[in-house]
Amino acid sequence: MNSFIIFLLIIILLAGFVGVYIKNIYNGLVALRNSADTAWAQIDTELQQRYDLIPTLVNTVKGYAAHERQTLDEVMSARAKALGATSNDLKLSENQVLTNALSKLLLLNENYPNLKADTSFLNLQSELSNIERRINLARRFYNESVLVYNTAQQQFPANLVAKPLGHTSDELYNAKAEAREPRNVEF
């Protein structure tokens, strides 16, 4: 009877250690997932700042290049679609379209010397450039957070716990195939 009690205590202690270990793995994965979600939220914040800047930029260009209506409409349409995107994948693709449209808009200053010299346009262009830089930094931080989270899930013994407890790999923020190709710029 005495050896049975000792055996039972050993089993209870082992189960307790395993339970604490699983809890620690789970809590660590939750913290890493939350870090990746926070990094994605930072991308959203920077994208929102870009969305907010675009109407002012378009109105400034409109004053100098009113007959470039197609480019201006393209930018505003791309902005509306990006704002309406509901999933992360859709946000990524719609923001790539918006980036392309903004590139065309910013190239208009080459055709309009008065626009090129306009202080408010230059300030808006500089602000947009800073926002783009911050978006790229946020994307890098997001990818680093996702890498740490995905790696933690795939390592043994966490991989035994991760999937059954609902943890799945997050996708890295990758450039679309068309973004990797050089753009043709016509003057």
Secondary structure, DSSP 8 states (H G I E B T S, - for coil): -HHHHHHHHHHHHHHHHHHHHHHHHHHHHHHHHHHHHHHHHHHHHHHHHHHHHHHHHHHHHHHH-TT-HHHHHHHHHHHHHHHH--SHHHHHHHHHHHHHHHHHHHHGGGT-HHHHH-HHHHHHHHHHHHHHHHHHHHHHHHHHHHHHHHHHHHSTTHHHHHTTTT----------HHHHS------
